[in-house]
Amino acid sequence: MLKKILLVVGVVGVAALVYKKVKESNDERALWHEATTAPDLR
């Protein structure tokens, strides 16, 4: 029983790390897009 709980906790922890990395990557990409796109001065 304890092994199953530890396995679930481990999987949830890895999923959280992957989610954090993907979110940081998307945020970085959006920031670079905003910084390198010409402003719309209309």
C-alpha distance matrix in Angstrom:
0.0 3.8 5.4 5.3 6.5 8.8 10.0 10.9 12.6 14.4 15.6 16.9 18.5 20.3 21.4 22.9 24.7 26.1 27.2 28.9 30.8 32.0 33.2 35.0 36.6 37.8 39.2 41.0 42.5 43.7 45.2 47.1 48.3 49.7 51.3 52.9 54.1 57.7 58.0 59.3 62.5 63.9
3.8 0.0 3.8 5.4 5.1 6.2 8.5 9.9 10.5 12.2 14.3 15.4 16.4 18.4 19.9 21.0 22.6 24.4 25.7 27.0 28.8 30.4 31.5 33.0 34.8 36.2 37.4 39.0 40.7 42.1 43.3 45.2 46.6 47.9 49.3 51.1 52.5 56.0 56.3 57.9 61.0 62.6
5.4 3.8 0.0 3.8 5.4 5.1 6.1 8.6 9.8 10.4 12.2 14.2 15.1 16.4 18.2 19.8 21.1 22.5 24.2 25.7 27.1 28.6 30.1 31.6 33.0 34.6 36.0 37.5 39.0 40.6 42.0 43.6 45.0 46.6 47.9 49.4 50.9 54.5 55.1 56.7 59.9 61.5
5.3 5.4 3.8 0.0 3.8 5.4 5.0 6.2 8.6 9.8 10.5 12.3 14.1 15.4 16.4 18.3 20.1 21.1 22.4 24.3 25.9 27.0 28.5 30.3 31.7 32.9 34.5 36.2 37.5 38.9 40.6 42.2 43.4 44.9 46.5 48.1 49.2 52.8 53.3 54.7 58.0 59.4
6.5 5.1 5.4 3.8 0.0 3.8 5.4 5.2 6.1 8.5 9.9 10.6 12.2 14.3 15.3 16.5 18.5 20.1 21.0 22.5 24.5 25.8 26.9 28.6 30.4 31.6 32.8 34.6 36.2 37.4 38.8 40.8 42.0 43.3 44.9 46.6 47.8 51.4 51.6 53.1 56.2 57.7
8.8 6.2 5.1 5.4 3.8 0.0 3.8 5.5 5.0 6.0 8.6 9.8 10.3 12.2 14.1 15.2 16.5 18.3 19.8 21.0 22.6 24.4 25.6 27.0 28.7 30.3 31.4 32.9 34.7 36.1 37.4 39.1 40.6 42.0 43.3 45.0 46.5 50.1 50.5 52.2 55.3 57.0
10.0 8.5 6.1 5.0 5.4 3.8 0.0 3.8 5.5 5.0 6.2 8.6 9.8 10.6 12.2 14.2 15.4 16.6 18.3 20.0 21.3 22.6 24.3 25.9 27.1 28.7 30.2 31.7 33.1 34.7 36.2 37.7 39.0 40.7 42.1 43.6 44.9 48.6 49.2 50.8 54.1 55.6
10.9 9.9 8.6 6.2 5.2 5.5 3.8 0.0 3.8 5.4 5.1 6.1 8.5 10.0 10.5 12.2 14.3 15.4 16.3 18.3 20.1 21.1 22.4 24.3 25.8 26.9 28.4 30.2 31.6 32.8 34.5 36.3 37.4 38.8 40.5 42.1 43.2 46.8 47.2 48.6 51.8 53.2
12.6 10.5 9.8 8.6 6.1 5.0 5.5 3.8 0.0 3.8 5.5 5.2 6.1 8.7 9.9 10.5 12.4 14.3 15.2 16.5 18.5 20.1 21.0 22.5 24.4 25.8 26.8 28.6 30.3 31.5 32.8 34.8 36.1 37.4 38.8 40.7 42.0 45.5 45.8 47.4 50.5 52.1
14.4 12.2 10.4 9.8 8.5 6.0 5.0 5.4 3.8 0.0 3.8 5.5 5.0 6.2 8.6 9.8 10.7 12.4 14.2 15.4 16.7 18.5 20.0 21.2 22.7 24.5 25.8 27.1 28.8 30.4 31.7 33.2 34.8 36.3 37.6 39.2 40.7 44.3 44.9 46.6 49.9 51.6
15.6 14.3 12.2 10.5 9.9 8.6 6.2 5.1 5.5 3.8 0.0 3.8 5.4 5.2 6.1 8.6 10.0 10.6 12.2 14.2 15.5 16.5 18.3 20.0 21.2 22.6 24.3 25.8 27.1 28.6 30.3 31.8 33.0 34.7 36.2 37.6 38.8 42.5 43.1 44.7 48.0 49.6
16.9 15.4 14.2 12.3 10.6 9.8 8.6 6.1 5.2 5.5 3.8 0.0 3.8 5.5 5.1 6.1 8.7 9.9 10.4 12.2 14.3 15.3 16.3 18.3 20.0 21.0 22.3 24.2 25.7 26.8 28.4 30.3 31.5 32.8 34.5 36.1 37.3 40.8 41.2 42.6 45.8 47.4
18.5 16.4 15.1 14.1 12.2 10.3 9.8 8.5 6.1 5.0 5.4 3.8 0.0 3.8 5.4 5.1 6.4 8.7 9.9 10.7 12.5 14.4 15.4 16.6 18.5 20.1 21.1 22.6 24.5 25.9 27.0 28.8 30.4 31.7 33.0 34.8 36.2 39.8 40.2 42.0 45.1 46.9
20.3 18.4 16.4 15.4 14.3 12.2 10.6 10.0 8.7 6.2 5.2 5.5 3.8 0.0 3.8 5.4 5.1 6.2 8.6 9.9 10.7 12.4 14.3 15.4 16.6 18.5 20.0 21.2 22.7 24.5 25.8 27.2 28.7 30.4 31.6 33.1 34.6 38.3 39.0 40.8 44.1 45.9
21.4 19.9 18.2 16.4 15.3 14.1 12.2 10.5 9.9 8.6 6.1 5.1 5.4 3.8 0.0 3.8 5.5 5.1 6.1 8.6 10.0 10.6 12.2 14.2 15.3 16.5 18.2 19.9 21.1 22.5 24.3 25.9 26.9 28.6 30.2 31.6 32.8 36.4 37.0 38.6 41.9 43.5
22.9 21.0 19.8 18.3 16.5 15.2 14.2 12.2 10.5 9.8 8.6 6.1 5.1 5.4 3.8 0.0 3.8 5.5 5.1 6.1 8.7 10.0 10.5 12.2 14.2 15.4 16.4 18.2 20.0 21.0 22.4 24.4 25.7 26.9 28.4 30.2 31.5 35.0 35.3 37.0 40.2 41.9
24.7 22.6 21.1 20.1 18.5 16.5 15.4 14.3 12.4 10.7 10.0 8.7 6.4 5.1 5.5 3.8 0.0 3.8 5.4 5.1 6.2 8.7 9.9 10.6 12.3 14.3 15.3 16.5 18.4 20.0 21.0 22.6 24.3 25.8 26.9 28.6 30.2 33.8 34.4 36.4 39.6 41.5
26.1 24.4 22.5 21.1 20.1 18.3 16.6 15.4 14.3 12.4 10.6 9.9 8.7 6.2 5.1 5.5 3.8 0.0 3.8 5.4 5.2 6.2 8.6 9.9 10.6 12.4 14.2 15.4 16.6 18.4 20.0 21.2 22.6 24.4 25.8 27.0 28.5 32.2 33.0 34.8 38.2 40.0
27.2 25.7 24.2 22.4 21.0 19.8 18.3 16.3 15.2 14.2 12.2 10.4 9.9 8.6 6.1 5.1 5.4 3.8 0.0 3.8 5.5 5.2 6.1 8.6 9.9 10.6 12.2 14.2 15.4 16.5 18.3 20.1 21.1 22.5 24.3 25.8 26.9 30.5 31.0 32.5 35.8 37.5
28.9 27.0 25.7 24.3 22.5 21.0 20.0 18.3 16.5 15.4 14.2 12.2 10.7 9.9 8.6 6.1 5.1 5.4 3.8 0.0 3.8 5.5 5.2 6.1 8.5 9.9 10.5 12.2 14.2 15.3 16.4 18.4 19.9 21.1 22.4 24.3 25.7 29.2 29.6 31.5 34.6 36.6
30.8 28.8 27.1 25.9 24.5 22.6 21.3 20.1 18.5 16.7 15.5 14.3 12.5 10.7 10.0 8.7 6.2 5.2 5.5 3.8 0.0 3.8 5.5 5.1 6.1 8.6 9.9 10.5 12.2 14.2 15.3 16.5 18.3 20.0 21.0 22.4 24.2 27.8 28.7 30.8 34.0 36.1
32.0 30.4 28.6 27.0 25.8 24.4 22.6 21.1 20.1 18.5 16.5 15.3 14.4 12.4 10.6 10.0 8.7 6.2 5.2 5.5 3.8 0.0 3.8 5.5 5.1 6.2 8.6 9.9 10.6 12.3 14.2 15.4 16.4 18.4 19.9 21.1 22.3 26.0 26.9 28.7 32.1 33.9
33.2 31.5 30.1 28.5 26.9 25.6 24.3 22.4 21.0 20.0 18.3 16.3 15.4 14.3 12.2 10.5 9.9 8.6 6.1 5.2 5.5 3.8 0.0 3.8 5.4 5.1 6.1 8.5 9.9 10.5 12.2 14.3 15.3 16.5 18.3 20.0 21.0 24.5 24.9 26.6 29.9 31.7
35.0 33.0 31.6 30.3 28.6 27.0 25.9 24.3 22.5 21.2 20.0 18.3 16.6 15.4 14.2 12.2 10.6 9.9 8.6 6.1 5.1 5.5 3.8 0.0 3.8 5.5 5.1 6.1 8.6 9.9 10.5 12.3 14.1 15.3 16.3 18.2 19.9 23.4 24.0 26.1 29.2 31.4
36.6 34.8 33.0 31.7 30.4 28.7 27.1 25.8 24.4 22.7 21.2 20.0 18.5 16.6 15.3 14.2 12.3 10.6 9.9 8.5 6.1 5.1 5.4 3.8 0.0 3.8 5.5 5.1 6.2 8.6 9.9 10.7 12.2 14.3 15.3 16.5 18.1 21.8 22.9 25.1 28.4 30.6
37.8 36.2 34.6 32.9 31.6 30.3 28.7 26.9 25.8 24.5 22.6 21.0 20.1 18.5 16.5 15.4 14.3 12.4 10.6 9.9 8.6 6.2 5.1 5.5 3.8 0.0 3.8 5.4 5.1 6.2 8.6 10.0 10.5 12.3 14.2 15.4 16.3 19.9 20.7 22.5 25.9 27.8
39.2 37.4 36.0 34.5 32.8 31.4 30.2 28.4 26.8 25.8 24.3 22.3 21.1 20.0 18.2 16.4 15.3 14.2 12.2 10.5 9.9 8.6 6.1 5.1 5.5 3.8 0.0 3.8 5.5 5.1 6.2 8.7 9.8 10.6 12.2 14.3 15.4 18.8 19.1 21.2 24.3 26.4
41.0 39.0 37.5 36.2 34.6 32.9 31.7 30.2 28.6 27.1 25.8 24.2 22.6 21.2 19.9 18.2 16.5 15.4 14.2 12.2 10.5 9.9 8.5 6.1 5.1 5.4 3.8 0.0 3.8 5.5 5.1 6.2 8.6 9.9 10.5 12.2 14.2 17.6 18.6 21.1 24.1 26.6
42.5 40.7 39.0 37.5 36.2 34.7 33.1 31.6 30.3 28.8 27.1 25.7 24.5 22.7 21.1 20.0 18.4 16.6 15.4 14.2 12.2 10.6 9.9 8.6 6.2 5.1 5.5 3.8 0.0 3.8 5.4 5.2 6.1 8.6 9.9 10.6 12.0 15.7 17.1 19.3 22.7 24.9
43.7 42.1 40.6 38.9 37.4 36.1 34.7 32.8 31.5 30.4 28.6 26.8 25.9 24.5 22.5 21.0 20.0 18.4 16.5 15.3 14.2 12.3 10.5 9.9 8.6 6.2 5.1 5.5 3.8 0.0 3.8 5.5 5.0 6.2 8.6 10.0 10.5 14.0 14.6 16.6 19.9 22.0
45.2 43.3 42.0 40.6 38.8 37.4 36.2 34.5 32.8 31.7 30.3 28.4 27.0 25.8 24.3 22.4 21.0 20.0 18.3 16.4 15.3 14.2 12.2 10.5 9.9 8.6 6.2 5.1 5.4 3.8 0.0 3.8 5.4 5.2 6.1 8.6 10.1 13.2 13.7 16.3 19.2 21.8
47.1 45.2 43.6 42.2 40.8 39.1 37.7 36.3 34.8 33.2 31.8 30.3 28.8 27.2 25.9 24.4 22.6 21.2 20.1 18.4 16.5 15.4 14.3 12.3 10.7 10.0 8.7 6.2 5.2 5.5 3.8 0.0 3.8 5.4 5.0 6.0 8.4 11.8 13.3 16.2 19.1 21.9
48.3 46.6 45.0 43.4 42.0 40.6 39.0 37.4 36.1 34.8 33.0 31.5 30.4 28.7 26.9 25.7 24.3 22.6 21.1 19.9 18.3 16.4 15.3 14.1 12.2 10.5 9.8 8.6 6.1 5.0 5.4 3.8 0.0 3.8 5.5 5.4 5.9 9.6 11.2 13.5 16.9 19.2
49.7 47.9 46.6 44.9 43.3 42.0 40.7 38.8 37.4 36.3 34.7 32.8 31.7 30.4 28.6 26.9 25.8 24.4 22.5 21.1 20.0 18.4 16.5 15.3 14.3 12.3 10.6 9.9 8.6 6.2 5.2 5.4 3.8 0.0 3.8 5.6 5.5 8.3 8.7 11.2 14.3 16.8
51.3 49.3 47.9 46.5 44.9 43.3 42.1 40.5 38.8 37.6 36.2 34.5 33.0 31.6 30.2 28.4 26.9 25.8 24.3 22.4 21.0 19.9 18.3 16.3 15.3 14.2 12.2 10.5 9.9 8.6 6.1 5.0 5.5 3.8 0.0 3.8 5.8 8.1 9.1 12.5 14.9 18.1
52.9 51.1 49.4 48.1 46.6 45.0 43.6 42.1 40.7 39.2 37.6 36.1 34.8 33.1 31.6 30.2 28.6 27.0 25.8 24.3 22.4 21.1 20.0 18.2 16.5 15.4 14.3 12.2 10.6 10.0 8.6 6.0 5.4 5.6 3.8 0.0 3.8 6.5 9.0 12.2 14.9 17.8
54.1 52.5 50.9 49.2 47.8 46.5 44.9 43.2 42.0 40.7 38.8 37.3 36.2 34.6 32.8 31.5 30.2 28.5 26.9 25.7 24.2 22.3 21.0 19.9 18.1 16.3 15.4 14.2 12.0 10.5 10.1 8.4 5.9 5.5 5.8 3.8 0.0 3.8 6.3 8.9 12.0 14.5
57.7 56.0 54.5 52.8 51.4 50.1 48.6 46.8 45.5 44.3 42.5 40.8 39.8 38.3 36.4 35.0 33.8 32.2 30.5 29.2 27.8 26.0 24.5 23.4 21.8 19.9 18.8 17.6 15.7 14.0 13.2 11.8 9.6 8.3 8.1 6.5 3.8 0.0 3.8 6.5 8.9 11.7
58.0 56.3 55.1 53.3 51.6 50.5 49.2 47.2 45.8 44.9 43.1 41.2 40.2 39.0 37.0 35.3 34.4 33.0 31.0 29.6 28.7 26.9 24.9 24.0 22.9 20.7 19.1 18.6 17.1 14.6 13.7 13.3 11.2 8.7 9.1 9.0 6.3 3.8 0.0 3.8 6.0 9.1
59.3 57.9 56.7 54.7 53.1 52.2 50.8 48.6 47.4 46.6 44.7 42.6 42.0 40.8 38.6 37.0 36.4 34.8 32.5 31.5 30.8 28.7 26.6 26.1 25.1 22.5 21.2 21.1 19.3 16.6 16.3 16.2 13.5 11.2 12.5 12.2 8.9 6.5 3.8 0.0 3.8 5.7
62.5 61.0 59.9 58.0 56.2 55.3 54.1 51.8 50.5 49.9 48.0 45.8 45.1 44.1 41.9 40.2 39.6 38.2 35.8 34.6 34.0 32.1 29.9 29.2 28.4 25.9 24.3 24.1 22.7 19.9 19.2 19.1 16.9 14.3 14.9 14.9 12.0 8.9 6.0 3.8 0.0 3.8
63.9 62.6 61.5 59.4 57.7 57.0 55.6 53.2 52.1 51.6 49.6 47.4 46.9 45.9 43.5 41.9 41.5 40.0 37.5 36.6 36.1 33.9 31.7 31.4 30.6 27.8 26.4 26.6 24.9 22.0 21.8 21.9 19.2 16.8 18.1 17.8 14.5 11.7 9.1 5.7 3.8 0.0
